[in-house]
Amino acid sequence: MINLPNLLTLFRILVIPVLIGCLAGGGLWADMAFLLYVGACVTDYLDGALARRQGLTSDLGRMMDPIADKLLVGGLLLALAGMGGLRFCSLYAAILIMLREIMISGLREYMASRNETIPSTRLAKWKTGTQMVAIGFLILGEGASTSFHDVTWCFGVIGAALLWLSVIPTLLTGTDYLKATVAQMRR
């Protein structure tokens, strides 16, 4: 249960309040938030890759990884919304993303109560990756220090566009998961 991949997942969860606090600080603190965020995103890749490579996959890891992703994405989207960092109507994209994540969590819980799972798909991984890149740009666009001052508006535009782009696989995978769960219910 205690292995490097699971510790990396736990790190991703524990860094969220620190990351949001740094983001709220603005300026150089926001730069630190961005660096912490990049570190959290790297651990998202590393935990799964290490677990598969070293044969350390576990039920705990399979459960905690999507929870860590949802907490990271959801926490930052809420923080950015509260700080006014979701411009260009990207607040609506964030709402769609959050609704899908809550629905999928409920579907996974239902399936677990039946001792069944909903496997993650490659498209779902692309969805998460696109959301994470979008949030990185949104962080830079929200409160970056003077080192990026002249282009922060551009980061915000790119982040908003990518967040909207991520809505496509978000809705497609949400629909697929819902169909799979309904098919299981009918059996």
N, C-alpha and C positions, 0 to 999 in steps of 0.2 A: 504494500500500500504506500509506503514511504519510498519513493524513488525519484530520480531527477525529473522525469516528465511530469509527474504529479506535483512536484515542488514548483516547477515552472508555471503550471496552471494556477497554483495557489498564489504565486507572485503576481500573476496577472490580475487576480481578484484583489489582492491586498494593495496594489499600487493605485487602484481607481480613486480612492478618496484623496490621496496625495496629488495625483494628476489633476483632479478637478480643483483642488485648492491652489495649485500652481497656476492653472489656467485663469482662475478668478483673480489672481494677483496681477496679471497683465505684464507687459514689458518683458524684462529678462525672465520673470517667473513663467510667463507663457512660453518662452523659448525652452525652459526646463520642462514644462508640460509636454511640449512637442517631443523632446528627447526621451522622456519617460514613456510617452505613447509609442514611439518607434520601438523602444525596448519591449513594451508589452506586445506589440504586433509580431516582433521577432520571436518571442516566446510562444506565441500561438502556432507558428510554424514549427519551431524546434520541439515542442512537447510531443506532438504527434509523430514527427520524423524520428525522434529518439526512441519513442515507445515502440514503434514498428521495427526499427533497425535492431534494437536491443532485446526484442521479444518481451517488452514490459507493458504491453497493453493490458488494461484491466477494466472491470466494470466501473470502478471509481473514476478512472480517467475518461472513459466514454461518457460518463454522466457529467463530470465537472467541466470538460472542455467546452461544450456548447453553453453551459451556464456562464462560464467566464466570458465567452464571446458576447453573450447577450447583456451581461452586466457592464462590460466595457463599452459596447456600442450604445446601449440604452442610457447609461449614466452620462456619457459624453454628449449624446444628443440632447438630453434634458438640460445639462449644464449650458451647452451652447444656446439652446432655446431661451433659457433664463437670462442669459447675458446678451441676448439680441444677436447672436452670431449665426442664426439661420435666416439669412437674407435671401432675396430673389425667390420667395415662396417656397424655399426648401423646408420650412416648418411643416408643410403638408406632406412632403416626402418623408420626413422624420415620423410623422404621425402614422403613415401607412406602414413604415418599417416596424414601428413599435406594436401596432395592432397585429401584424403578422407574427412577430416574435411571441407575443402573449398567446395567440391562438396555437402556435406550434408547441409551446410549452404545455398547454392544456392537452393537446392531442398526444404528446409524448407521455404525459402522466396517465392518460386513459389507457394507452397501449401498454404501458408498464404494468398497470393493474391487471391486465390480461396476459402478462408474461410475454409480451410481444414488443417489438421495437419498430421504429421508423428509421431506416438507414439514411444517412446523409448522402447526398448526391454531389457529383462534381459541380453542377450548376449552383448548388447551395454554397459550396466552397468559394466559387467565383463571386457569388453575392456578398459573402462575408468579406472577401478581399477587396472588392470594389467599395463597400461601405467603409472599410478601414482606411483605404487611401483617401476617400472623400473626407472623412473626419480629420485626417492628418492635414489636408489643405484647409479645412475649416478652422482648425486650431491655429494654423499659421495666419489665416486671414482675420482671426478674431483679436488676437492680442500680442502679435509678435513685436519684438523690441525694435529699436531704431535700426538694427542691422538689416531688417527687411522692410522698413517703413514705406519706401516708395512703391513696393509691389504688393502690399498686404491686400489691397482691394482685389487684385488679380487672383490671389490665392482663394479668397472668398468666393469669387465667381467660379473658379475651377472646382472648388469643393462642392458648391451648390449644384453645379452641372453633374458632377459625378454621383452625388447623392440621388439626384433624380434618375440618373442612368441605372443606379443600383436598385431602383424600385421595380424595374422590369424583371430581373431574376428573383427579386423578393416576392413579387406577386405570383410568378410562375411556380416557384418552389412551394409557396404556401398553398397554392391550388393543388399541386401534385400530392403534398402531404395530406391535405384534406380528403382528396379522392382515395388515397391509399387507406386512410383510417376508416372512411365510410365503407369501403370494400371489405375491410376486416370486420366491421360491425355486422355486416350482412351475412357473414359466414356462420 
